[in-house]
Amino acid sequence: MYREQDDLSIARTGGVLVLRDNTWSDCAIDGMRGDFRRLTAQGTRGFCNVSSGRHHIVTNHEDEPIVLDLVLYPGETLVRRLDVDEREFVLDDLETEKKYLALAAGGSRGAMASALVDYERAIISARGRALELLPYELAKRIGTVFVTAAEQAVLGVDQGVLMEQTYKAGLELIGHVMTFPQIQQLVGLFAMFASKHATEGHYELAARITLLGLSILPGEPWLLDLLANLYSDGGAPVTALPFSEEALRRAHVLPEKLAKEIRATYAEISVAAQEVDGRA
């Protein structure tokens, strides 16, 4: 899969997004709202032909918006489940996720094709303009917003204020195709700033900076793995474990060297978290 990720055609239409238990009658993706049940031959499960990059899903349940922000890698299939009790999209149980990943394989040509909304036709065509590759100028501007926020975090500026700034910058990525190198370039920038403070033993500050990066690229697995390591190294492996598990679920989209490190992180943090729970 990794060797294919630089292929622009895969970046444009190679992704699949499965949203189990979603309220499809009142859902919006990337600013386009509608009753998506009308666009599938059978019970709607998600979207196919999804571009890689930043996406924003809002489902209304009992007049309350439930939001899923994510960055999708080229050719990736992502499965999430709407938990109406928790008012959020969550990881599915592992076995169910594996089942739906298999069913969604192949996207518009796979076994689940008739239950998937064609993102390219329903969303891109409705906008009346083709998706554009992320411009260098926009990527640079978003990088600058992050760097400024990271520097302000060092000065002790309120995290909520900074997260609002970086989250807003991340929304500007919506509507642009992001190739694997473009995503990784931003990830590298975010990780570099955080790791600098981690090497000095400032794990809490490094974690806050990593969260700023994740507000721009939500759910990005390498940043999730970094955050998990920072929490664990800071003495909070129980807090770290959910982030490590989420990173593990998406490790396959990264080069094997990075995926191997994510698997190792999860194994270490799982043991540490169990030891803490055992002492409680």
Secondary structure as GFF3:
##gff-version 3
##sequence-region A 1 280
A	DSSP	three_ten_helix	2	4	.	.	.	ID=ss1
A	DSSP	alpha_helix	8	13	.	.	.	ID=ss2
A	DSSP	beta_strand	15	20	.	.	.	ID=ss3
A	DSSP	three_ten_helix	24	26	.	.	.	ID=ss4
A	DSSP	beta_strand	27	29	.	.	.	ID=ss5
A	DSSP	beta_strand	32	34	.	.	.	ID=ss6
A	DSSP	three_ten_helix	36	39	.	.	.	ID=ss7
A	DSSP	beta_strand	46	50	.	.	.	ID=ss8
A	DSSP	beta_strand	53	61	.	.	.	ID=ss9
A	DSSP	beta_strand	64	72	.	.	.	ID=ss10
A	DSSP	beta_strand	77	83	.	.	.	ID=ss11
A	DSSP	beta_strand	88	90	.	.	.	ID=ss12
A	DSSP	alpha_helix	94	104	.	.	.	ID=ss13
A	DSSP	three_ten_helix	107	109	.	.	.	ID=ss14
A	DSSP	three_ten_helix	113	115	.	.	.	ID=ss15
A	DSSP	beta_strand	116	118	.	.	.	ID=ss16
A	DSSP	alpha_helix	119	119	.	.	.	ID=ss17
A	DSSP	pi_helix	120	124	.	.	.	ID=ss18
A	DSSP	alpha_helix	125	127	.	.	.	ID=ss19
A	DSSP	beta_strand	132	133	.	.	.	ID=ss20
A	DSSP	alpha_helix	136	154	.	.	.	ID=ss21
A	DSSP	alpha_helix	159	171	.	.	.	ID=ss22
A	DSSP	beta_strand	176	177	.	.	.	ID=ss23
A	DSSP	alpha_helix	180	198	.	.	.	ID=ss24
A	DSSP	alpha_helix	203	216	.	.	.	ID=ss25
A	DSSP	alpha_helix	221	233	.	.	.	ID=ss26
A	DSSP	alpha_helix	237	249	.	.	.	ID=ss27
A	DSSP	three_ten_helix	251	253	.	.	.	ID=ss28
A	DSSP	alpha_helix	256	279	.	.	.	ID=ss29
###
